[in-house]
């Protein structure tokens, strides 16, 4: 039964990636993906972050 729960939980995860590099992230909510992506842009691609 635990395996089924884990599989279901994994299916509920959302993924995101960066068009400027190979960065990828996985999170449980769209809001968290946006937060992680904005942090990544600010730290790794500041010019792109300023334009967004």
Secondary structure by P-SEA (a helix, b strand, c coil): caaaaaaaaaaabbbbbbcccccccccccaaaaaaaaaaaaacccaaaaaac
